[in-house]
Amino acid sequence: MKELFEERREIYSLHNSRVETDHLEAEEVANYIVDTLKLGWDLYSKKKVYRLG
């Protein structure tokens, strides 16, 4: 498992998210995560449609 992780470390680092949680309520953190995921989905879906178009 460790060997596989080491092989994929660079890929993982490109697809990793970090959220600063200091001084935030749990709901604020959750909303931030949801909003960033939605943004990513929107960007990806537009890119995908663009490729097909």
PDB file of N, CA, C and O in Angstrom, chain B, residues numbered from 101:
ATOM      1  N   MET B 101       0.829  -1.183   0.000  1.00  0.00           N
ATOM      2  CA  MET B 101       0.000   0.000   0.000  1.00  0.00           C
ATOM      3  C   MET B 101       0.883   1.260   0.000  1.00  0.00           C
ATOM      4  O   MET B 101       0.622   2.208  -0.741  1.00  0.00           O
ATOM      5  N   LYS B 102       1.910   1.256   0.824  1.00  0.00           N
ATOM      6  CA  LYS B 102       2.804   2.419   0.891  1.00  0.00           C
ATOM      7  C   LYS B 102       3.493   2.651  -0.454  1.00  0.00           C
ATOM      8  O   LYS B 102       3.651   3.793  -0.887  1.00  0.00           O
ATOM      9  N   GLU B 103       3.896   1.576  -1.103  1.00  0.00           N
ATOM     10  CA  GLU B 103       4.559   1.701  -2.402  1.00  0.00           C
ATOM     11  C   GLU B 103       3.610   2.331  -3.435  1.00  0.00           C
ATOM     12  O   GLU B 103       4.016   3.197  -4.209  1.00  0.00           O
ATOM     13  N   LEU B 104       2.365   1.895  -3.439  1.00  0.00           N
ATOM     14  CA  LEU B 104       1.375   2.462  -4.349  1.00  0.00           C
ATOM     15  C   LEU B 104       1.158   3.946  -4.058  1.00  0.00           C
ATOM     16  O   LEU B 104       1.070   4.761  -4.976  1.00  0.00           O
ATOM     17  N   PHE B 105       1.073   4.285  -2.775  1.00  0.00           N
ATOM     18  CA  PHE B 105       0.924   5.692  -2.402  1.00  0.00           C
ATOM     19  C   PHE B 105       2.101   6.512  -2.919  1.00  0.00           C
ATOM     20  O   PHE B 105       1.910   7.589  -3.485  1.00  0.00           O
ATOM     21  N   GLU B 106       3.302   6.012  -2.728  1.00  0.00           N
ATOM     22  CA  GLU B 106       4.493   6.744  -3.173  1.00  0.00           C
ATOM     23  C   GLU B 106       4.490   6.929  -4.688  1.00  0.00           C
ATOM     24  O   GLU B 106       4.894   7.981  -5.183  1.00  0.00           O
ATOM     25  N   GLU B 107       4.040   5.918  -5.426  1.00  0.00           N
ATOM     26  CA  GLU B 107       3.968   6.031  -6.882  1.00  0.00           C
ATOM     27  C   GLU B 107       2.978   7.109  -7.304  1.00  0.00           C
ATOM     28  O   GLU B 107       3.189   7.795  -8.304  1.00  0.00           O
ATOM     29  N   ARG B 108       1.910   7.256  -6.551  1.00  0.00           N
ATOM     30  CA  ARG B 108       0.831   8.176  -6.919  1.00  0.00           C
ATOM     31  C   ARG B 108       0.874   9.505  -6.162  1.00  0.00           C
ATOM     32  O   ARG B 108      -0.027  10.331  -6.312  1.00  0.00           O
ATOM     33  N   ARG B 109       1.891   9.711  -5.371  1.00  0.00           N
ATOM     34  CA  ARG B 109       1.960  10.902  -4.520  1.00  0.00           C
ATOM     35  C   ARG B 109       1.757  12.196  -5.310  1.00  0.00           C
ATOM     36  O   ARG B 109       0.993  13.060  -4.879  1.00  0.00           O
ATOM     37  N   GLU B 110       2.413  12.345  -6.439  1.00  0.00           N
ATOM     38  CA  GLU B 110       2.293  13.575  -7.229  1.00  0.00           C
ATOM     39  C   GLU B 110       0.857  13.764  -7.734  1.00  0.00           C
ATOM     40  O   GLU B 110       0.328  14.874  -7.707  1.00  0.00           O
ATOM     41  N   ILE B 111       0.244  12.694  -8.186  1.00  0.00           N
ATOM     42  CA  ILE B 111      -1.151  12.769  -8.650  1.00  0.00           C
ATOM     43  C   ILE B 111      -2.057  13.189  -7.506  1.00  0.00           C
ATOM     44  O   ILE B 111      -2.923  14.048  -7.672  1.00  0.00           O
ATOM     45  N   TYR B 112      -1.853  12.580  -6.340  1.00  0.00           N
ATOM     46  CA  TYR B 112      -2.672  12.928  -5.176  1.00  0.00           C
ATOM     47  C   TYR B 112      -2.510  14.400  -4.811  1.00  0.00           C
ATOM     48  O   TYR B 112      -3.484  15.062  -4.453  1.00  0.00           O
ATOM     49  N   SER B 113      -1.298  14.907  -4.899  1.00  0.00           N
ATOM     50  CA  SER B 113      -1.068  16.301  -4.505  1.00  0.00           C
ATOM     51  C   SER B 113      -1.781  17.282  -5.435  1.00  0.00           C
ATOM     52  O   SER B 113      -2.142  18.383  -5.020  1.00  0.00           O
ATOM     53  N   LEU B 114      -1.981  16.888  -6.677  1.00  0.00           N
ATOM     54  CA  LEU B 114      -2.690  17.751  -7.625  1.00  0.00           C
ATOM     55  C   LEU B 114      -4.197  17.741  -7.402  1.00  0.00           C
ATOM     56  O   LEU B 114      -4.898  18.656  -7.833  1.00  0.00           O
ATOM     57  N   HIS B 115      -4.687  16.721  -6.738  1.00  0.00           N
ATOM     58  CA  HIS B 115      -6.130  16.566  -6.529  1.00  0.00           C
ATOM     59  C   HIS B 115      -6.483  16.588  -5.049  1.00  0.00           C
ATOM     60  O   HIS B 115      -7.381  15.874  -4.602  1.00  0.00           O
ATOM     61  N   ASN B 116      -5.788  17.393  -4.314  1.00  0.00           N
ATOM     62  CA  ASN B 116      -5.974  17.478  -2.875  1.00  0.00           C
ATOM     63  C   ASN B 116      -6.538  18.849  -2.523  1.00  0.00           C
ATOM     64  O   ASN B 116      -6.177  19.858  -3.128  1.00  0.00           O
ATOM     65  N   SER B 117      -7.418  18.867  -1.551  1.00  0.00           N
ATOM     66  CA  SER B 117      -7.983  20.140  -1.099  1.00  0.00           C
ATOM     67  C   SER B 117      -7.589  20.387   0.346  1.00  0.00           C
ATOM     68  O   SER B 117      -7.471  19.458   1.146  1.00  0.00           O
ATOM     69  N   ARG B 118      -7.391  21.643   0.659  1.00  0.00           N
ATOM     70  CA  ARG B 118      -7.113  22.031   2.040  1.00  0.00           C
ATOM     71  C   ARG B 118      -8.104  23.112   2.433  1.00  0.00           C
ATOM     72  O   ARG B 118      -8.404  24.014   1.651  1.00  0.00           O
ATOM     73  N   VAL B 119      -8.600  23.008   3.640  1.00  0.00           N
ATOM     74  CA  VAL B 119      -9.575  23.969   4.131  1.00  0.00           C
ATOM     75  C   VAL B 119      -9.080  24.510   5.461  1.00  0.00           C
ATOM     76  O   VAL B 119      -8.845  23.753   6.403  1.00  0.00           O
ATOM     77  N   GLU B 120      -8.924  25.824   5.531  1.00  0.00           N
ATOM     78  CA  GLU B 120      -8.573  26.460   6.797  1.00  0.00           C
ATOM     79  C   GLU B 120      -9.820  26.462   7.675  1.00  0.00           C
ATOM     80  O   GLU B 120     -10.866  26.972   7.273  1.00  0.00           O
ATOM     81  N   THR B 121      -9.712  25.903   8.848  1.00  0.00           N
ATOM     82  CA  THR B 121     -10.887  25.788   9.716  1.00  0.00           C
ATOM     83  C   THR B 121     -10.796  26.662  10.961  1.00  0.00           C
ATOM     84  O   THR B 121     -11.737  26.725  11.752  1.00  0.00           O
ATOM     85  N   ASP B 122      -9.673  27.326  11.130  1.00  0.00           N
ATOM     86  CA  ASP B 122      -9.520  28.176  12.308  1.00  0.00           C
ATOM     87  C   ASP B 122     -10.589  29.264  12.326  1.00  0.00           C
ATOM     88  O   ASP B 122     -10.832  29.930  11.320  1.00  0.00           O
ATOM     89  N   HIS B 123     -11.206  29.428  13.453  1.00  0.00           N
ATOM     90  CA  HIS B 123     -12.198  30.480  13.690  1.00  0.00           C
ATOM     91  C   HIS B 123     -13.462  30.331  12.842  1.00  0.00           C
ATOM     92  O   HIS B 123     -14.194  31.303  12.657  1.00  0.00           O
ATOM     93  N   LEU B 124     -13.728  29.132  12.327  1.00  0.00           N
ATOM     94  CA  LEU B 124     -14.939  28.886  11.552  1.00  0.00           C
ATOM     95  C   LEU B 124     -15.813  27.863  12.261  1.00  0.00           C
ATOM     96  O   LEU B 124     -15.320  26.972  12.953  1.00  0.00           O
ATOM     97  N   GLU B 125     -17.100  28.007  12.078  1.00  0.00           N
ATOM     98  CA  GLU B 125     -18.052  27.030  12.598  1.00  0.00           C
ATOM     99  C   GLU B 125     -18.106  25.847  11.630  1.00  0.00           C
ATOM    100  O   GLU B 125     -17.754  25.975  10.458  1.00  0.00           O
ATOM    101  N   ALA B 126     -18.550  24.700  12.134  1.00  0.00           N
ATOM    102  CA  ALA B 126     -18.627  23.493  11.307  1.00  0.00           C
ATOM    103  C   ALA B 126     -19.476  23.723  10.060  1.00  0.00           C
ATOM    104  O   ALA B 126     -19.129  23.256   8.975  1.00  0.00           O
ATOM    105  N   GLU B 127     -20.573  24.433  10.211  1.00  0.00           N
ATOM    106  CA  GLU B 127     -21.451  24.682   9.060  1.00  0.00           C
ATOM    107  C   GLU B 127     -20.766  25.553   8.008  1.00  0.00           C
ATOM    108  O   GLU B 127     -20.976  25.352   6.812  1.00  0.00           O
ATOM    109  N   GLU B 128     -19.957  26.508   8.433  1.00  0.00           N
ATOM    110  CA  GLU B 128     -19.220  27.346   7.489  1.00  0.00           C
ATOM    111  C   GLU B 128     -18.219  26.510   6.694  1.00  0.00           C
ATOM    112  O   GLU B 128     -18.068  26.689   5.486  1.00  0.00           O
ATOM    113  N   VAL B 129     -17.544  25.601   7.380  1.00  0.00           N
ATOM    114  CA  VAL B 129     -16.586  24.724   6.709  1.00  0.00           C
ATOM    115  C   VAL B 129     -17.318  23.825   5.718  1.00  0.00           C
ATOM    116  O   VAL B 129     -16.880  23.662   4.579  1.00  0.00           O
ATOM    117  N   ALA B 130     -18.428  23.246   6.153  1.00  0.00           N
ATOM    118  CA  ALA B 130     -19.212  22.373   5.274  1.00  0.00           C
ATOM    119  C   ALA B 130     -19.695  23.134   4.045  1.00  0.00           C
ATOM    120  O   ALA B 130     -19.617  22.620   2.929  1.00  0.00           O
ATOM    121  N   ASN B 131     -20.189  24.341   4.235  1.00  0.00           N
ATOM    122  CA  ASN B 131     -20.656  25.150   3.103  1.00  0.00           C
ATOM    123  C   ASN B 131     -19.518  25.477   2.142  1.00  0.00           C
ATOM    124  O   ASN B 131     -19.707  25.461   0.926  1.00  0.00           O
ATOM    125  N   TYR B 132     -18.351  25.771   2.678  1.00  0.00           N
ATOM    126  CA  TYR B 132     -17.190  26.058   1.838  1.00  0.00           C
ATOM    127  C   TYR B 132     -16.842  24.843   0.980  1.00  0.00           C
ATOM    128  O   TYR B 132     -16.590  24.971  -0.218  1.00  0.00           O
ATOM    129  N   ILE B 133     -16.829  23.668   1.602  1.00  0.00           N
ATOM    130  CA  ILE B 133     -16.508  22.441   0.867  1.00  0.00           C
ATOM    131  C   ILE B 133     -17.541  22.196  -0.228  1.00  0.00           C
ATOM    132  O   ILE B 133     -17.181  21.899  -1.367  1.00  0.00           O
ATOM    133  N   VAL B 134     -18.808  22.317   0.109  1.00  0.00           N
ATOM    134  CA  VAL B 134     -19.874  22.117  -0.881  1.00  0.00           C
ATOM    135  C   VAL B 134     -19.728  23.109  -2.033  1.00  0.00           C
ATOM    136  O   VAL B 134     -19.820  22.722  -3.198  1.00  0.00           O
ATOM    137  N   ASP B 135     -19.504  24.371  -1.719  1.00  0.00           N
ATOM    138  CA  ASP B 135     -19.372  25.398  -2.759  1.00  0.00           C
ATOM    139  C   ASP B 135     -18.185  25.130  -3.678  1.00  0.00           C
ATOM    140  O   ASP B 135     -18.299  25.297  -4.892  1.00  0.00           O
ATOM    141  N   THR B 136     -17.053  24.720  -3.122  1.00  0.00           N
ATOM    142  CA  THR B 136     -15.883  24.464  -3.963  1.00  0.00           C
ATOM    143  C   THR B 136     -16.082  23.214  -4.814  1.00  0.00           C
ATOM    144  O   THR B 136     -15.620  23.163  -5.954  1.00  0.00           O
ATOM    145  N   LEU B 137     -16.762  22.209  -4.275  1.00  0.00           N
ATOM    146  CA  LEU B 137     -17.063  21.023  -5.082  1.00  0.00           C
ATOM    147  C   LEU B 137     -17.997  21.371  -6.236  1.00  0.00           C
ATOM    148  O   LEU B 137     -17.796  20.914  -7.361  1.00  0.00           O
ATOM    149  N   LYS B 138     -19.013  22.174  -5.957  1.00  0.00           N
ATOM    150  CA  LYS B 138     -19.936  22.599  -7.019  1.00  0.00           C
ATOM    151  C   LYS B 138     -19.199  23.379  -8.100  1.00  0.00           C
ATOM    152  O   LYS B 138     -19.444  23.181  -9.290  1.00  0.00           O
ATOM    153  N   LEU B 139     -18.302  24.258  -7.689  1.00  0.00           N
ATOM    154  CA  LEU B 139     -17.521  25.026  -8.654  1.00  0.00           C
ATOM    155  C   LEU B 139     -16.686  24.089  -9.527  1.00  0.00           C
ATOM    156  O   LEU B 139     -16.633  24.245 -10.747  1.00  0.00           O
ATOM    157  N   GLY B 140     -16.044  23.127  -8.895  1.00  0.00           N
ATOM    158  CA  GLY B 140     -15.254  22.156  -9.644  1.00  0.00           C
ATOM    159  C   GLY B 140     -16.095  21.366 -10.628  1.00  0.00           C
ATOM    160  O   GLY B 140     -15.690  21.153 -11.771  1.00  0.00           O
ATOM    161  N   TRP B 141     -17.268  20.931 -10.185  1.00  0.00           N
ATOM    162  CA  TRP B 141     -18.167  20.196 -11.078  1.00  0.00           C
ATOM    163  C   TRP B 141     -18.594  21.071 -12.243  1.00  0.00           C
ATOM    164  O   TRP B 141     -18.623  20.613 -13.385  1.00  0.00           O
ATOM    165  N   ASP B 142     -18.927  22.336 -11.964  1.00  0.00           N
ATOM    166  CA  ASP B 142     -19.336  23.252 -13.030  1.00  0.00           C
ATOM    167  C   ASP B 142     -18.207  23.448 -14.040  1.00  0.00           C
ATOM    168  O   ASP B 142     -18.439  23.407 -15.248  1.00  0.00           O
ATOM    169  N   LEU B 143     -17.008  23.657 -13.556  1.00  0.00           N
ATOM    170  CA  LEU B 143     -15.868  23.855 -14.449  1.00  0.00           C
ATOM    171  C   LEU B 143     -15.592  22.606 -15.264  1.00  0.00           C
ATOM    172  O   LEU B 143     -15.332  22.692 -16.464  1.00  0.00           O
ATOM    173  N   TYR B 144     -15.645  21.452 -14.628  1.00  0.00           N
ATOM    174  CA  TYR B 144     -15.377  20.198 -15.326  1.00  0.00           C
ATOM    175  C   TYR B 144     -16.444  19.927 -16.375  1.00  0.00           C
ATOM    176  O   TYR B 144     -16.119  19.541 -17.498  1.00  0.00           O
ATOM    177  N   SER B 145     -17.710  20.124 -16.028  1.00  0.00           N
ATOM    178  CA  SER B 145     -18.786  19.823 -16.974  1.00  0.00           C
ATOM    179  C   SER B 145     -18.728  20.759 -18.177  1.00  0.00           C
ATOM    180  O   SER B 145     -19.001  20.329 -19.297  1.00  0.00           O
ATOM    181  N   LYS B 146     -18.380  22.021 -17.974  1.00  0.00           N
ATOM    182  CA  LYS B 146     -18.250  22.949 -19.097  1.00  0.00           C
ATOM    183  C   LYS B 146     -17.074  22.561 -19.982  1.00  0.00           C
ATOM    184  O   LYS B 146     -17.155  22.651 -21.207  1.00  0.00           O
ATOM    185  N   LYS B 147     -15.994  22.133 -19.366  1.00  0.00           N
ATOM    186  CA  LYS B 147     -14.822  21.703 -20.118  1.00  0.00           C
ATOM    187  C   LYS B 147     -15.161  20.464 -20.937  1.00  0.00           C
ATOM    188  O   LYS B 147     -14.752  20.345 -22.092  1.00  0.00           O
ATOM    189  N   LYS B 148     -15.903  19.550 -20.339  1.00  0.00           N
ATOM    190  CA  LYS B 148     -16.294  18.317 -21.008  1.00  0.00           C
ATOM    191  C   LYS B 148     -17.202  18.624 -22.199  1.00  0.00           C
ATOM    192  O   LYS B 148     -17.025  18.061 -23.280  1.00  0.00           O
ATOM    193  N   VAL B 149     -18.172  19.517 -22.002  1.00  0.00           N
ATOM    194  CA  VAL B 149     -19.079  19.902 -23.084  1.00  0.00           C
ATOM    195  C   VAL B 149     -18.288  20.585 -24.192  1.00  0.00           C
ATOM    196  O   VAL B 149     -18.534  20.345 -25.374  1.00  0.00           O
ATOM    197  N   TYR B 150     -17.341  21.435 -23.811  1.00  0.00           N
ATOM    198  CA  TYR B 150     -16.531  22.146 -24.795  1.00  0.00           C
ATOM    199  C   TYR B 150     -15.767  21.162 -25.672  1.00  0.00           C
ATOM    200  O   TYR B 150     -15.676  21.351 -26.885  1.00  0.00           O
ATOM    201  N   ARG B 151     -15.216  20.112 -25.063  1.00  0.00           N
ATOM    202  CA  ARG B 151     -14.472  19.115 -25.826  1.00  0.00           C
ATOM    203  C   ARG B 151     -15.376  18.392 -26.818  1.00  0.00           C
ATOM    204  O   ARG B 151     -14.961  18.087 -27.936  1.00  0.00           O
ATOM    205  N   LEU B 152     -16.606  18.121 -26.407  1.00  0.00           N
ATOM    206  CA  LEU B 152     -17.520  17.391 -27.271  1.00  0.00           C
ATOM    207  C   LEU B 152     -18.075  18.270 -28.384  1.00  0.00           C
ATOM    208  O   LEU B 152     -18.431  17.778 -29.455  1.00  0.00           O
ATOM    209  N   GLY B 153     -18.147  19.577 -28.126  1.00  0.00           N
ATOM    210  CA  GLY B 153     -18.748  20.514 -29.064  1.00  0.00           C
ATOM    211  C   GLY B 153     -17.871  20.737 -30.232  1.00  0.00           C
ATOM    212  O   GLY B 153     -18.221  21.502 -31.130  1.00  0.00           O
TER     213      GLY B 153
END
